[in-house]
Amino acid sequence: MKCKRYTTEQKIRILRSADEADASILDVCRDAGISEQTFHR
């Protein structure tokens, strides 16, 4: 499986969307295409 590399801006966008959204972390991770472990890392 090929690894995805995200830029700093993309990482910040994902984290901000998790803060602003009323969705769970799992939903945000699913939309971004990352695992929950990656999100917490």
C-alpha positions as CSV (number, residue, x, y, z in Angstrom):
1,M,0.0,0.0,0.0
2,K,1.4,3.4,-1.0
3,C,1.9,5.9,1.8
4,K,0.3,9.3,1.4
5,R,2.4,12.3,2.4
6,Y,0.5,15.4,3.6
7,T,1.8,18.9,3.6
8,T,1.8,21.0,6.7
9,E,-1.1,23.0,5.4
10,Q,-3.2,19.8,4.7
11,K,-2.5,18.5,8.2
12,I,-3.6,21.8,9.8
13,R,-6.7,21.8,7.7
14,I,-7.6,18.3,8.9
15,L,-7.0,19.3,12.5
16,R,-9.0,22.5,12.2
17,S,-11.9,20.7,10.6
18,A,-12.0,18.3,13.6
19,D,-12.1,21.2,16.0
20,E,-14.9,23.1,14.1
21,A,-17.1,20.2,13.2
22,D,-19.6,18.6,15.4
23,A,-18.6,15.2,13.9
24,S,-16.6,12.6,15.7
25,I,-12.9,12.1,15.2
26,L,-13.7,8.9,13.4
27,D,-15.9,10.8,10.8
28,V,-13.2,13.4,10.2
29,C,-10.6,10.7,9.7
30,R,-12.8,8.8,7.3
31,D,-13.3,12.0,5.2
32,A,-9.6,12.7,5.2
33,G,-8.7,9.1,4.4
34,I,-6.5,8.6,7.4
35,S,-6.6,6.2,10.3
36,E,-7.6,7.3,13.8
37,Q,-4.1,6.4,15.0
38,T,-2.6,8.7,12.4
39,F,-4.8,11.5,13.6
40,H,-3.7,11.1,17.2
41,R,-0.1,10.8,16.2
